[in-house]
């Protein structure tokens, strides 16, 4: 895959030497997502989020200096609370067989359970746009694979 081409915006974070490490910023993440043609928005907390099929994928910057990138997928189906043991078993199997994304069970405030996945990278030393493109692609593509597998589990309902 070729590295992202600089956007035609003079202040784009994709402009410059593609081998130079840059600090992870929301603007850099947004520029790489835009460069791929992905639709996304900013939520009320200022985090980037997009929809792939029925699932939501967030792009968080965590850590004291925002140096950690987390691509978190929330699979669309929700399950009754009594399905949690089966969802744990699904996640354990998924995590045993695959490196990404890490799958886990989340119980919402309303008592419905869902499966989420996350890909996390520590980018304290910086990242090139090409590296970030690869990380985002990994988080999105493997998150979609997880969401598809969760959608095939019995007992789930879609929003």
Secondary structure as GFF3:
##gff-version 3
##sequence-region A 1 159
A	DSSP	alpha_helix	26	35	.	.	.	ID=ss1
A	DSSP	beta_strand	41	42	.	.	.	ID=ss2
A	DSSP	beta_strand	48	52	.	.	.	ID=ss3
A	DSSP	beta_strand	55	62	.	.	.	ID=ss4
A	DSSP	beta_strand	68	74	.	.	.	ID=ss5
A	DSSP	three_ten_helix	81	83	.	.	.	ID=ss6
A	DSSP	alpha_helix	84	97	.	.	.	ID=ss7
A	DSSP	beta_strand	102	107	.	.	.	ID=ss8
A	DSSP	beta_strand	113	122	.	.	.	ID=ss9
A	DSSP	alpha_helix	129	151	.	.	.	ID=ss10
###
